């Protein structure tokens, strides 16, 4: 199966592209907030993810949203040893949302 669009690496993400992840629609039965967090995490570099998280929180979204297994994105990211930057971003966001 051919890809419809070739992968691009290292390109700059403008604010509209980062913000567009807030509108991603979840599959049935999945938390909308968890879905957009997880999708952004999978597709963004840490710098862009940090920008996304700021927009996510400004929009009043739930940083502690749970997946179908009862885990937050922070729970999942902590399991990946190469995602330290993302862990710090999410820990800061959780702290800000609690204030």
Secondary structure, 3 states (H helix, E strand, C coil): CCCCCCCCCCCCCCHHHHHHHHHCCCCCCCCHHHHHHHHHHHHCCHHHHHHHHHHHHHCCCCCCCCCCCCCCHHHHHHCCCCCHHHHHHHHHHHHHHHC
